Amino acid sequence: MELTLTVFTALLAAALLIALIVALFLVMRTLQSVRRNIQKINWGVRAIEKETEMLGGVETLNGGLTALAGGLESVQSHFGNVDRNVGTVGAALLK
């Protein structure tokens, strides 16, 4: 009886060990798949970073365009004054 229980216990321990090995193998395969996907994402991010390097001067360009917008508002004001003056002169010439 003791020999039967010992053999049965050993078989159950071996079955448990085999189940753990299979489970760890499946986890390892899943983690390797995740690793491959992360490497692809990392490669894509590096490619995007490389392609957008030239956009580093956008802040400078934005500052220049903001200054230009201020200057164009001044030009708009001057053209408004010219339009008003030409309208006055045109009305005087038509009289």
Summary of the structure (lengths in Angstrom):
residues: 95
radius of gyration: 39.6
end to end distance: 131.7
largest distance: 131.7
contacts: 174
relative contact order: 0.04
helix: 97%
strand: 0%
